[in-house]
Amino acid sequence: MPLPPLVEPVESLSDAERARTARHAVLAGFGEVGQRRLAAAHVAVVGAGGLGSPVVLALAAAGVGTLTVIDDDVVDSSNLQRQVLHRLADVGARKTASAARVAADLSPETHVREIHDRLDATNAQTLLAGAHVVVDGSDAFATRADVAAACERLGVPLVWGVVQEFHAQVTVLWSRPPAGADPVLLTDLYPPETVGDVPTCAQVGVLGALCLQVGGLMALEVVKLVAGIGEPLLGRVVVVDALQGRQSEVPLRSSRVSRTPAAAPTRPTIPHVALADALAAQAAGATILDVREPAETATGVIPGSVLLPLADLLARPDAVGPGPVVVVCQRGPRAVRAAAALREMGVEASVLAGGIEALGQEGRPA
């Protein structure tokens, strides 16, 4: 749904800024007022790496008035494959310094606040205070959780994106959205019990060009929120499969908002099966569907499993086939969600009880 603009516009733009952003001024529904809103906006970007780089570039070019860039890291030569803020001469220098230099080259009237510090649970709320929007471009789930918790307390919208290998997701999270919109939090997307040891891009790799695409999408969400144009991704997750050239959308609903009508039907219980029963079903023609992420399945799978990460399945539940299907994940919750989606499509689906972690040493996949 469309949302009201986050920011009141500045009174006027300088002649130089008006000339620099002239192509925005003629956009229907955006115009000079939208540009003046960007000039008044303060956006905090966590991380000046693969996602933070294109976000900073796009938002500085767009004319955002203040960018707070938070990163405690220095540039390494291995960053240059995807972190387009930095140059070979920057190796060993602070990443925030690259952000400030590039933003000034693109948009002299954009003020960049460099924070060369590690964001964690103890300082997140302080570092993010005052921002109209926060963009999370970090690559560690613990940091993402700290950013999301701080934004939840501050009540500011969080543009959230993740990219790994050839896959990506983008959404908007907001604990206190305008009237008529439901709050959506990180725990709605990734309930705590479903999060295991999430690998970093250093462990599993990332396609550099995909970072530019995803960072561009994240910057676009910021512009939409600030200017009050279009429909932000609140309550929706964009799922990108770079290898298939596919971009799809999955609804994301708040777990705290009741949608139960007066006579709501009850959802049928999803069957859970033991490993022996799952293997017997597979021998009889059933599909064992593993919905874990590639870094998890790389440690071992049940032989003959079909591998399809949960986000990809939710975007294309018809990709599995007619069934029956036994769904597998690390502990169980993701498999339950996947099986529910399949059963809504009429597919006979059950779940491996307890997931991979519940298998004894003898039954562990090789």
C-alpha positions in Angstrom: 0.0 0.0 0.0 1.2 3.6 -0.6 2.6 5.3 2.5 2.8 9.0 3.3 6.2 10.7 2.9 8.6 10.3 5.8 10.3 13.7 5.5 9.1 17.3 5.2 10.9 19.0 2.3 13.5 21.7 2.6 12.3 25.1 1.6 14.4 25.2 -1.6 17.3 23.7 -3.5 20.4 25.5 -4.6 20.7 26.4 -8.2 23.6 23.9 -8.6 21.5 21.1 -6.9 18.5 21.9 -9.0 20.6 21.6 -12.1 22.3 18.4 -10.9 19.0 16.6 -10.2 17.0 18.0 -13.1 15.9 14.5 -14.3 14.2 13.9 -11.0 12.3 17.2 -11.2 10.4 16.0 -14.3 9.3 12.7 -12.9 5.5 12.6 -12.5 4.5 12.2 -8.9 8.0 13.0 -7.7 9.1 16.4 -9.0 10.9 19.1 -7.1 9.0 18.5 -3.9 10.3 14.9 -3.9 13.8 16.1 -4.5 13.5 18.6 -1.6 12.3 15.8 0.6 15.5 13.8 -0.3 17.6 16.9 0.5 16.0 17.0 4.0 16.4 13.2 4.6 18.9 11.6 7.0 19.7 7.9 6.0 21.9 5.6 8.1 23.7 2.9 6.1 25.2 0.0 8.1 28.1 -1.4 6.2 30.1 0.0 3.4 30.6 -3.3 1.7 28.9 -5.2 -1.1 25.4 -3.8 -0.4 26.4 -0.6 1.3 28.6 0.5 -1.6 25.8 0.7 -4.3 23.4 2.1 -1.7 25.7 5.0 -0.8 26.4 5.7 -4.5 22.7 5.7 -5.4 21.6 7.8 -2.4 24.4 10.3 -2.8 23.7 10.7 -6.5 19.9 11.0 -5.7 20.7 14.0 -3.4 20.0 12.7 0.1 21.0 15.4 2.5 22.7 13.4 5.2 24.2 9.9 5.0 25.6 8.3 8.2 27.9 5.4 7.1 28.8 2.9 9.9 31.6 0.4 9.3 34.6 -0.6 11.4 36.5 -2.3 8.6 39.3 -1.4 6.2 39.4 -2.1 2.5 40.9 -5.4 1.5 41.8 -6.3 -2.1 39.3 -9.1 -2.0 36.5 -6.5 -1.5 37.1 -4.9 -4.9 35.2 -7.6 -6.8 31.9 -6.2 -5.5 32.4 -3.2 -3.2 32.3 -0.5 -5.8 32.9 2.4 -3.5 36.5 1.4 -3.1 39.6 1.5 -5.4 42.9 -0.3 -5.4 44.5 2.7 -3.8 42.1 2.4 -0.9 43.4 -1.0 0.3 44.2 -0.7 4.0 42.2 2.5 4.4 38.8 2.9 6.3 35.8 2.0 4.2 33.9 5.0 5.6 36.6 7.3 4.1 35.8 5.9 0.6 32.1 6.5 1.2 32.8 10.2 2.2 35.1 10.8 -0.8 32.8 9.2 -3.4 29.6 10.9 -2.1 31.4 14.3 -2.2 32.4 13.6 -5.8 28.9 12.8 -6.8 26.9 15.2 -4.6 28.8 18.1 -3.0 25.8 19.0 -0.9 25.4 15.6 0.7 26.9 15.5 4.2 28.5 12.1 5.1 28.9 11.3 8.8 31.7 8.7 9.0 31.4 6.3 12.0 34.4 4.0 12.0 33.0 1.8 14.8 31.6 -1.7 15.1 27.8 -1.6 15.6 26.5 -4.0 18.3 23.7 -4.4 20.8 25.3 -1.9 23.2 25.6 1.0 20.7 23.2 0.4 17.9 20.4 2.6 19.1 22.7 5.5 19.8 24.4 5.2 16.4 21.2 5.0 14.5 19.3 7.7 16.4 18.2 10.6 14.3 18.0 8.8 11.0 14.7 8.8 9.1 15.5 5.5 7.5 18.1 2.8 8.2 19.6 0.6 5.5 21.2 -2.7 6.6 24.1 -3.8 4.4 26.0 -5.8 7.0 26.9 -9.5 6.3 26.7 -11.0 9.8 23.3 -12.1 11.1 24.2 -11.1 14.7 24.8 -7.5 13.4 21.5 -7.7 11.4 19.7 -8.7 14.6 21.2 -5.8 16.5 20.3 -3.3 13.8 16.7 -4.7 13.6 16.2 -4.5 17.3 17.5 -0.9 17.5 15.2 0.1 14.6 12.3 -1.6 16.3 12.9 0.4 19.5 13.4 3.7 17.5 10.3 3.1 15.4 12.2 3.9 12.1 11.8 1.9 8.9 14.6 -0.6 8.1 15.4 -1.4 4.5 16.8 -4.9 4.7 18.6 -6.9 2.1 20.8 -10.0 1.9 22.8 -11.5 -0.9 24.7 -14.8 -0.9 26.1 -16.8 -3.8 23.6 -16.2 -6.6 20.5 -15.4 -4.4 19.2 -12.3 -2.7 16.2 -11.0 -0.7 15.0 -7.4 -0.1 12.2 -6.1 2.1 11.2 -3.3 4.4 10.7 -3.8 8.1 9.0 -1.3 10.4 7.8 -1.6 14.0 5.6 1.5 13.9 4.4 2.2 10.4 1.7 4.7 9.5 -2.0 3.9 10.3 -3.4 1.2 8.1 -0.1 -0.7 7.7 0.8 -3.7 9.8 4.1 -3.7 11.6 6.6 -6.3 10.2 9.8 -7.2 12.1 12.9 -9.3 11.3 11.6 -12.1 13.5 8.6 -12.4 11.1 11.0 -13.1 8.3 13.5 -15.2 10.3 12.0 -16.5 13.6 14.9 -16.9 16.1 14.4 -20.7 16.3 15.0 -21.0 12.5 18.4 -19.2 12.5 21.4 -21.4 12.7 25.0 -20.6 12.0 24.6 -18.3 8.9 27.7 -18.3 6.7 29.2 -15.0 5.5 30.0 -14.3 1.9 33.7 -14.9 2.6 32.7 -18.5 3.3 30.3 -19.3 0.4 31.0 -16.5 -2.1 28.8 -13.8 -3.7 28.4 -12.7 -7.3 29.6 -9.1 -7.5 27.1 -7.9 -10.1 24.2 -9.1 -7.9 25.3 -6.8 -5.1 24.7 -3.8 -7.5 21.3 -5.0 -8.4 20.2 -5.6 -4.8 21.8 -2.4 -3.5 19.9 -0.5 -6.2 16.7 -2.1 -5.1 17.4 -1.1 -1.5 18.2 2.5 -2.4 15.0 2.7 -4.4 13.0 1.6 -1.3 14.6 4.5 0.6 13.6 7.0 -2.0 10.0 5.7 -2.0 9.8 5.9 1.7 11.3 9.4 2.0 9.3 10.9 -0.9 6.0 9.0 -0.3 5.9 7.5 -3.8 5.0 4.1 -5.0 4.4 1.1 -2.7 7.3 0.2 -0.4 8.2 -3.5 0.2 6.6 -3.4 3.7 4.9 -6.8 4.0 6.6 -8.2 0.9 9.9 -9.8 0.2 11.5 -9.6 -3.2 13.4 -12.8 -4.0 16.1 -12.7 -6.7 17.6 -15.8 -8.4 20.4 -14.4 -10.5 21.2 -17.7 -12.3 17.6 -18.1 -13.5 17.2 -14.4 -14.2 14.1 -14.5 -12.0 12.7 -11.9 -9.6 9.6 -12.8 -7.6 7.7 -11.7 -4.5 6.7 -13.5 -1.3 4.2 -12.0 1.2 5.5 -11.3 4.7 2.9 -11.0 7.4 3.2 -9.9 11.0 3.0 -12.6 13.6 1.5 -10.0 16.1 -1.5 -8.9 14.0 -4.6 -11.1 14.4 -6.4 -11.8 11.1 -8.7 -14.4 12.6 -12.4 -13.9 11.4 -15.3 -14.8 13.6 -15.4 -18.4 12.3 -11.9 -19.0 11.1 -11.0 -22.4 9.7 -8.3 -24.2 11.6 -5.1 -25.1 9.6 -4.7 -28.9 9.4 -1.8 -30.4 11.3 1.2 -31.2 9.1 2.4 -34.8 9.5 5.9 -35.3 10.8 7.7 -38.5 9.9 10.8 -40.4 11.1 13.8 -40.9 8.8 12.9 -44.5 8.1 9.5 -43.5 7.0 10.9 -40.7 4.8 13.3 -43.1 3.1 10.5 -45.7 2.6 8.3 -42.9 1.0 11.3 -41.9 -1.2 11.7 -45.5 -2.3 8.0 -45.6 -3.2 8.3 -42.5 -5.4 8.1 -39.5 -3.0 10.4 -36.5 -3.2 12.6 -35.6 -0.3 12.8 -31.8 -0.5 15.7 -30.0 1.4 14.8 -26.3 1.9 18.1 -25.4 3.7 20.5 -22.8 2.3 23.3 -23.9 0.0 25.9 -23.5 2.7 23.9 -25.8 4.9 23.3 -28.5 2.3 27.0 -28.4 1.4 27.7 -30.2 4.7 25.6 -33.1 3.6 22.2 -34.1 2.4 19.9 -37.2 2.4 20.9 -39.0 -0.9 18.5 -38.2 -3.7 17.1 -35.0 -2.1 15.9 -32.1 -4.2 17.6 -28.9 -3.0 15.5 -25.8 -3.1 16.0 -23.0 -0.5 12.9 -21.9 1.4 12.6 -18.5 -0.2 12.8 -19.9 -3.7 10.1 -22.5 -2.8 7.8 -19.9 -1.4 8.2 -17.8 -4.5 7.5 -20.9 -6.8 5.7 -23.6 -4.8 4.6 -25.2 -8.1 8.2 -26.0 -9.0 8.3 -29.1 -6.8 5.8 -31.3 -8.7 2.7 -33.2 -7.7 4.1 -35.0 -4.6 4.1 -36.7 -2.3 6.9 -34.6 -0.7 8.8 -35.0 2.6 10.4 -31.6 3.5 13.7 -31.4 5.3 15.4 -28.4 7.0 18.0 -28.1 9.8 15.7 -28.2 12.8 12.1 -28.3 11.5 10.4 -24.8 11.4 11.4 -24.0 7.9 10.2 -27.4 6.7 6.8 -26.8 8.4 6.4 -23.5 6.6 7.4 -25.1 3.3 5.0 -28.0 3.8 2.2 -25.6 4.6 2.8 -23.8 1.4 2.8 -27.0 -0.6 -0.3 -28.3 1.0 -2.1 -25.1 0.1 -1.3 -26.0 -3.5 -2.8 -29.4 -3.0 0.5 -31.2 -2.7 0.7 -34.1 -0.2 3.5 -32.9 2.1 5.0 -34.0 5.4 8.0 -33.0 7.4 11.1 -34.9 8.6 10.7 -34.7 12.4 13.3 -32.6 14.1 15.2 -31.9 10.8 18.7 -32.9 10.0 19.9 -32.0 13.5 17.6 -34.6 15.1 19.2 -37.5 13.1 21.5 -39.7 15.1 25.1 -40.0 14.0 24.2 -43.1 12.1 21.5 -41.4 10.2 23.4 -38.2 9.4 23.7 -37.4 5.7 27.1 -37.8 4.2 
